[in-house]
Amino acid sequence: MQSIDRISVLEKVLALAGKSGEEHEVAKHIINTCIGWGVSPSQIHVDDSPSRIQSACTTGNLFISFPGARPGPEILISSHMDTVPLCIGAKPVLDGGRIVPAGATALGGDNRTGVAAMLCLIHLIQFKKIPHPPLVFLFTIREESGLQGSRYLDQARIKGCLFGINIDGGSCIEGTKAAVGANRFTVEIHGKASHAGVHPEKGISAIMVAALAMENIFRGGWFGKVHQGGKTGSSNIGILSDSEGLAIGQATNVVTDFVRIKGECRSMDPDFMNEITEAHQLAFEGSSKKILDHQGNTARVHFQKQCEYRPFILPQNCPVISLFEKSVLALGKTPLLKDGRGGLDANWFFEHGVPSLTIGAGQNQIHSLGEWVDLVQFQGACDLLEVMVSKATT
């Protein structure tokens, strides 16, 4: 069998640029690597998801399919190709049992560890000829910008999959069986400009309306970690800008007449996720009535929400959970199941009818300058994938 250096495979993909929407170099590397290993171009497909995604994309989702070497369920194996912008220019270096960035960047372990683990599994299929059922390898785009690749993927490519193994996390023996959903919201506050020194009473400050609303949200317990009536969730207000996405206001001597605010609300309970969002809407609409100009006019508020992705929970009898647990035990480890606080491509796979468990491959301190990859966990993920596809049965 042709040997492979797993760490070298990982280092190569960590060094690739590929922030959300610009994953073409990553896709090109995956395709060229697989063809170099003897994968037929007929097994490789790039879908038309960019035609359904409103943001710019340089490639679509990448699918690589393998017919079964033995009977068994068709399985989806996935990870996302994109990273956050902080990873651009990353230069991975070995540091004992870790890989760290050489400079002032993040590393892209989220989710190049998953990409590399999948490549290592493809290499095993090609050269070790491990027994496996039909497999669909999916490398998604734009996960970091709202799970857009998995949302708008070509569903026909995964319709035969009984379940999925998604790789996106830290520990290879922890399986994420559930994840929160998220609403995104945009608030536009239309006030009224006036001279802030000569006639402030003639203006309606959009900034003050926003401030009063945010105070109401905070005091009501609807900001950050949210606990209401035994239900839990979270919320955040992340962006305040003018209509062009620039700094709010024009000058200190002008009452600011417009503010745009963007935020999110999350929960494992879709009804509570909407309840948190509604609390934000009521706060902004209520605060708009508290600031009046000299004629009694108030601000106008336009609140718009969108469900970015719904929460999901895998049932305990889901076949992928059983496969994960017995595979981890076969490696002499103790399997753990957990719920995720962030969105995953698995949220949309569940919506598409492919219940998917997410495992880790060594990511640590993601989206930060202190990011690093645990090589023990990465190697463990590679081993676990081999065992899982070997043990999968109908």
C-alpha positions, 0 to 999 in steps of 0.5 A, spaced: 500 500 500 502 507 498 503 510 505 501 517 507 503 522 512 497 524 515 500 530 518 503 532 511 496 532 508 493 536 514 499 541 513 497 542 506 490 544 507 491 548 513 496 553 508 490 554 503 487 560 503 479 560 503 475 564 507 467 564 506 465 565 499 472 564 496 473 556 497 476 555 490 483 553 491 481 548 497 476 545 492 482 545 486 487 542 491 482 536 494 480 534 486 487 534 484 489 530 490 484 525 489 485 524 481 492 523 483 490 518 487 486 514 482 479 517 483 475 518 477 473 525 474 466 521 473 466 520 481 467 528 482 461 533 482 461 541 483 454 543 484 450 549 482 449 552 489 452 559 488 446 560 483 441 559 490 446 563 494 445 570 494 452 572 496 458 571 492 461 564 491 467 562 487 465 555 487 460 550 489 459 544 494 464 539 492 461 531 492 466 525 491 462 519 491 464 512 492 460 505 490 460 500 495 465 495 496 460 491 500 453 492 501 451 497 507 447 503 507 449 509 503 453 514 508 454 522 507 461 524 510 462 531 510 466 537 512 466 545 510 472 548 506 471 555 508 475 559 514 473 565 517 477 571 514 482 571 520 485 565 517 488 568 511 495 567 510 496 562 515 502 558 516 502 552 520 508 549 524 509 543 528 509 545 535 510 538 539 503 534 539 500 541 536 500 545 529 500 552 531 500 558 526 507 561 525 504 569 525 499 573 527 493 569 524 488 564 526 489 557 523 483 554 520 483 548 524 475 549 523 475 546 519 481 544 515 482 538 520 475 535 517 477 536 510 484 533 511 481 527 515 476 526 509 482 526 504 486 521 509 479 516 508 479 517 501 486 515 501 485 508 505 479 507 500 483 507 494 490 504 496 488 499 502 481 497 499 478 497 506 471 494 505 465 500 505 458 501 504 456 506 498 459 513 501 458 520 499 464 525 501 461 532 501 465 538 502 461 544 503 462 552 502 460 558 506 459 554 512 462 560 516 457 565 513 450 562 515 451 554 513 449 557 506 452 551 502 449 546 506 442 549 506 442 550 498 446 544 496 444 539 490 439 535 495 439 529 489 446 528 491 445 526 498 437 523 497 440 516 498 444 517 504 441 513 510 445 518 515 451 522 515 458 523 519 460 531 519 467 532 522 467 539 525 469 540 532 475 538 537 474 531 540 474 525 536 470 521 541 465 526 542 459 526 538 454 532 537 447 529 537 443 536 537 445 543 535 441 550 536 437 554 531 438 561 530 434 567 527 437 573 524 434 580 525 435 586 522 432 593 525 432 599 521 430 605 526 428 612 522 429 618 526 429 625 524 435 630 523 436 636 526 441 641 529 443 638 535 445 645 539 440 650 536 434 645 535 435 638 538 428 638 540 426 638 533 430 631 532 429 624 533 435 620 535 435 614 532 441 612 536 437 614 543 431 609 540 436 604 539 440 605 546 433 605 550 431 598 546 437 595 548 437 597 555 430 594 555 432 587 552 438 587 557 434 588 563 428 584 561 433 578 561 433 577 553 441 578 552 446 574 552 445 567 556 437 567 556 433 563 561 426 564 561 420 560 564 425 554 564 427 555 557 434 557 555 437 560 549 442 566 547 442 573 543 446 578 541 446 584 538 453 584 533 452 590 528 450 597 528 451 601 522 448 606 517 445 604 511 451 603 507 454 599 513 459 605 515 459 609 522 453 611 525 451 618 524 454 624 520 457 629 526 456 630 533 452 637 532 447 633 528 441 629 531 442 622 528 436 620 524 438 613 522 441 606 525 441 599 522 442 594 527 443 586 526 443 581 531 441 573 532 437 569 537 438 562 538 435 556 542 434 548 542 427 550 542 424 553 536 418 556 539 423 559 544 428 562 539 422 565 536 420 568 543 427 571 544 426 574 537 419 577 539 422 580 545 427 584 541 422 586 536 417 589 542 423 592 545 425 596 539 418 598 537 416 600 544 422 604 545 421 608 538 415 611 542 419 614 547 423 619 543 418 625 541 420 631 537 417 638 538 411 636 534 410 629 538 412 625 532 416 619 533 421 614 530 419 609 525 422 602 526 422 596 521 424 589 524 425 584 519 427 576 522 429 570 518 430 563 520 438 562 518 437 554 521 432 550 525 435 546 531 435 539 531 436 533 536 438 526 533 433 520 536 437 516 541 436 510 536 438 513 530 443 508 527 449 513 526 449 514 534 449 506 535 455 506 529 459 512 533 458 508 540 461 501 538 466 504 533 469 509 539 469 503 544 472 498 538 478 503 539 478 502 546 475 509 548 469 511 551 464 515 547 461 521 549 454 525 546 453 532 547 449 538 544 452 543 540 451 551 542 453 553 535 450 552 528 453 546 524 452 543 517 448 538 520 442 542 522 441 543 514 443 535 513 437 534 518 432 538 514 434 535 508 432 528 511 440 525 512 440 525 520 448 527 521 452 526 527 458 531 528 465 529 531 471 533 532 478 532 529 482 536 533 480 544 533 482 548 539 480 555 540 477 556 533 476 563 530 482 566 534 490 568 534 491 562 539 488 557 535 491 550 535 490 543 532 491 537 537 494 532 533 492 526 537 485 528 536 486 529 529 489 522 528 484 519 532 478 522 528 482 519 522 482 512 525 475 513 527 472 514 520 476 508 518 472 504 523 466 507 522 465 506 515 468 499 516 463 497 521 457 500 518 451 495 516 444 496 514 
